[in-house]
Amino acid sequence: MKYLVRGFIAGLLAVLFLINCVDSKSPTEPLPDFIVADLVATHDFEWIFNGAGNSFQMRTGQSYEVRITNTDMHDAHGFSGIPALGMNGVYLPPGGVVTLVVMPTAVQVGIYPFSCSVECGEGHSRMLATIQVVQEF
């Protein structure tokens, strides 16, 4: 019984250590070898990539960390998702931040539109944007 308890405690400590290692990276610190794409949902009913424009280009074979932020402090928004790129839709409460990771492949070359998936107000239908995947040269 004594060895069973010791084994249980050792296992529990190992699990807690691993969880701490996984969660130790800051959510604002980019993953190594990833290009960061900041996508912001604004109170003006717009999607904005990296501070300029509503479209973003990704190269095949490159890893991307897409940080989706809702800067609207009054209304929730939603990222409709791009299933063909493995990007699931997400709900963004006011001030919410979600990070998605994607690495496009050659078969995913194309233009992918997305929208706000949460009815957020009178400008909801204007919340349209695109991600374009191009072949790595």
Secondary structure, 3 states (H helix, E strand, C coil): CHHHHHHHHHHHHHHHHHHHHHHCCCCCCCCCCEEEEEEEECCCCCEEECCCCCEEEEECCCEEEEEEEECCCCCCEEECCEHHHCECCEEECCCCEEEEEECCCHHHCEEEEEEECCCCCCCHHHCEEEEEEECCC
